């Protein structure tokens, strides 16, 4: 049994795909999973860590502002479609799984052309363009928010499964994570993460708050994205803050588990990971997310008592320092927020999606009336 998974552009799209692949392989010894995405991308790097096969396919997203580069997008996508068509025609997977992002569009369109059944997994409350386009031809769409279904009027089957999170997030614990990172057990630790690409607003705020956080004896773990690492590291070092600063942490489960509090954008995958690990959070929604879905994500978590929300335009060094120190000083509230986060978690989401994929693959391989299998 062979399954192709495509998605990427951000860690929030590829991480659920890896979680689904893990669940498929746990559920069936005979399953073979391979991935498709862009060359030299975050999806290639993260899939490479798992040792699975990765096939590079050209792709390009539509830029929302007027940009001359949009003129070449149709040609890039067409090239990706033809490349995917050749690969899928040769490998003939039983099912194609799309986890969103512009990266998923050419492989999924090629799968449709070859009559390979499609399963989609959408992380956000408002579905991305790829999911909206493909939902009309997919056998099922698995969502993380109940409200997503109303944005997919042409979908055949919409299933509220939750956002798949890798098992390592459920298994990570605070003590061993701190030991592996060299962080003292009694330290007050805050993880700041702006998503796989980083967030300039969060990076600037933590740099401005550095002196106050140093005086409060707070230890920081900061994922900056590729461009701000050196500047943020220098600012924290100058202020005397104990900090780990990296462009990207491959082992997010460990840094989440080590933290007492997380400051983050409110992408759906980041929220799902925090919920599974059981972490209270300060959420700073990305203000330009489609249909404001990051603010919707954040408010839902805040309403459940697991987070506080700071709108992007209100995030300053002083505001960040005040919120962080206030929460760290209120141990009872922090513990309550952690419990509330765990109640929101759907740790079996990957197994649910994997079960649907395996059932569809089994249906496809079931003998027809003439004795042959469906292929």
N, C-alpha and C positions, 0 to 999 in steps of 0.2 A: 504494500500500500504506500503510495507516494503523495505527499502534500506539499504544495508551494505556498509560501507566505510572502507577501509584499507589503511594505509600508515604511515610512521613514520621513526624513526631513528634520525631525526632532526626536529626541529620546522618548518623548511621550507617545510617539507612534510605533516605534520599533520595540520598546520594552514589552508591551502587551503581546506582540507577536512572538517574542522569545518565550514568554510565559506560556502561551498556547502550545508552542513547540515542545516545551518541557512536559506539559500535561499530556500531549499526544504520545510522547515516548514512554511516559510512565504507564499509560493506559494500554498500549499495544506494542509488543516487542517487534512486530514486523513493520512498523511505520518508518518511512524515510522522509525527512523534512529538508527542504532546501529553501533558501531565501533569494529574493530579487530586490535590487535597489540600486542606488547610484554608486559609482566608483569614488573612492576617497571620501566617504561620507560617514556620518555617525552610525548609520545602520550597518555599514560594512565593518566598522571597528567593533561594534557591540556584538554582532553576529560572529565575527572572527574570534572573540573571546570564548565563545561556546564550542568552537571547533566544527561548526556546521558549514555546509557548502553555501557559498554566496556567489550569485551571478550578477554582474554589473549590467545595468540597463540605463541608457540615457533618459533623463527626465528633467523637467523644469516647471516651476510653479508660475502662476500668473501674478505679476506684481500689481498691487491694488491702486497705486498711483500711476499716472502717465509715465511710462518708461519705454525708451526705444527698444530695450531688451525684450519687451513683450512681443515684438515683431517676429523674433526667431523662435518663440515658444512652440507654435504649431509644428514647425519642422523638427524641433528636438523631440517633442512627444511622438511624432510620427516615426522618427528613427528608433525611439524606445519601443514603440509598438511592434515594429518589424523585427527588432532584435528579440523581444519577448516571444513573438510568434514563432520564430525559429527554435528558440530554446524549449518552449512548451510543446511544440510539435514533435521535438525529438524525445523529450523526457516523459511526456504524457502523464502528468499528475492526475490523481483521482479527484482531487478537490483543490481549488485555489482559495486562499484566505487573504483578504485585504484588511489591513489595520489602519488605513487612512493616510492622509498626506498626499501631496501631488505625486510622490514617488510611486504610489500604488496604482495610479491610473493606467499607464501603458501595459503592465502585466495583466491587470484585470480585464482590460479590453481585449487583449490577446486571448485570454482564457475564454471569454465570451465567444469570440470568433470560432474557437476550437470546440465549443460546446462542453467545456469543463465546468462543472458546477461551482458556483461562487458563494462563499460565506463571508460576510463583512462583520467587523467589530469596530464600533464607534465609541470613542472615549468621552466626548464632550456632550453637554446638554444640547447645544446647537450643532448639528452634524456638519462636517466639512464638505467642500465641493465634491471631492472624490466619492464620498459616501452618498451624497444626494444624487449624483449622476448614476452610480452603479446600483443603488438600492432597487431600481426597477427591474433589474435582471438577476439580482442575487436570490438564492434560495432562502436565505435568512439573513437578518441584520441583528446583531447582538449589541445592546446598548447598555450604558452605565447610568442613565437617568430616565425616569419615566416619561418626562416631557419630550424626549427626543422623538418619540413615535409620531407626534403631530406634525413634525417637519419632514416626514417621509411618507407622503400620501400615496405614492405609487408602490410602496414596498409590499412584497408578498407576505412576509412573516417577520414581525419585529418582536424580539425576545429580550426582556430585561434580565440580563445575566450578570451585570456588574463589570468592572474594569479588571481584566486579568493582571495579576501581580505575581512575579516569580516567587517560588516557594522560599527562597533565601530570606525574603523579607519577614515571613512568618517565623522563621527559625532563628533570626538574629536576636541576640540578647545584649543588654547594656554592658554587663561585666566583661564578657569576652571581647566585645567590640572596642571598649575603652583600652583593654589590655593590648590589643593588636595595634591600636593607634598611639599607644604611649601616653594616654590621658589618665590622670589620677582619678580614682573612684569617687572622691569627694568634690571634684571640680564642678563648677556650674557651666554647662556647655550649651552653646547656641550654634545651630547649623543655619547658614544663610545660603540659599540656592535660588538662582534665577532661571532654572530650567537648563537644558543642555547647551543652549546658546549664551547663557548668562543674562543678566539684567543690569543695564547701566544705572538705573535709578537705585537699585538695591546696593550696587557696588559703591556708588557715590555716598549713599546714606551711611553705610557701615564705616567708610573712610572718615566721614565727618564725625561719627559717633565714637571713634576709636579711643580718644582720651578718656571720655566718660566711662566707657565700658572697661577700660584698663583699671581705672580707679575703683570700679565695682567688682574687680577680680573675676571677670567673665572670660571664659575661654571660647574662642571662635573657631569654627570650621566653615570656610567660605569657598563655594564654587562660583568662580567669576565669569566663566566663558573664556574664549580664547584671547580676547583683546585686552582685558583689564587686569590680568593676573599680576603683572609686575607692579603696576601702580597701586593696586589695593594692598599687595604684600608690603610695599615700601611704607605706605601710610600706617598700617597696623604695626609694623616693626618700629617706626619712629615714635609711635605712641606707647610702646611697651606692652602691647597686647599679646598674650599667649595665643597663637593662631596657627592653623594649618590653612594654607591658601593654594588652591589648584585651579587650573582652567576647567577641569572636568574630573569627577571621581567615577571610575569604572565600577567600584563596589559601593553603590549607594546604600545598600542594606546596612552595611557596617556603620557608615557615618550617620544615618538616621538613628540607628539603635543607640549610638553613643551619645546622642544629644538629649538634653532636657527640654528643649524648645526649638522649633523650626520656624525660620522666616523664609517665605517662599512666594513665588508666583502661584497662581491657582489653576494651573493646567490640571485636567482630570486625572492623568496618570500620577502626577506628583501627589495629589490629594489621596488617591487610592492607596499609594504606597505609605503615606503618613498614617492613614487609618488602620492599615494592616499592622504596622509597627506600633501603633497606639501613641502617636505624638501630638501634643498640643501645638498649635501653630498661630503665627501672625501671617495673614495672607495679604499680598499686595497684587491685586489683579492687573494683568497686562491690559492697558486701556484700549488697545486697538484690536483686541481679539474679535473675531467675527460675531456679530449680533450681541456683543458684550458678554459672551459665554463665560469668560473667566470671572467676571463679577457675579454672575448667577451661581457659578460653582461655589465661589467664596461665601456668598450670603447663605447658601444652603448649609454649609458646614458651620458657619457662625450661628445660625438659627438652632442647630442641634447642640450648641454649647461646646464645640470642640475647637473653635478658633475665634480670633478677633480679626477684623478687617481694617486695613489702612488703604484708602484709595491712593493710586499711584501719585497723583498730583499733591497729596498731603504728606508724602513720605519725605522727611528731613532727618538729618542726623539727630537733632534733639528729640523728635517724635519717636524715632526708632529706639534710641537709648532709653527714653522714658517708658515705653511699652515693654521692652525687654526686661529692664530692671524691675519694673512693677510686677510682672508675671513671675519672674524667678524668685521674688521675695514673698510671693503668696503661694506657699507650697500646697495648701489645700485646694486652691483653685486650679493649680497646674495639674494636680492628680485627678481632679474631676474632669478637666478637659481631656486628659489622656483616656479616661474611661469612656467618655462620650465618643471620642474618635474611634475606639475599638467597636462600639456598637454600630457604627456606620459601615464597618468593613464588610466586604464580601470576599473572603479568602478563597472561596471555591469557584470564583468566576472563570478562571482558566479551565478548570475541569468541565464546567458547563459548556463552554464554547468547544472544547476538544470533543466532548461527547456528541455534540451536534455534527461536527466534522466527521467523526468516525462513523456515525449513523448514516450520513450521506454517502461516504465512501463505500460502506457496506451495501447500501441500496444500489449504488452504481455497479458493484461487482456481482450482484445477485443474478443468477442465470435467467435468461429470457426464455420464452416459450420454445425457441428453436434450439435451446441447450447452450447457447453462447452467453458470455457475460456482457453486460453493458460497458462499453468503452468508447 
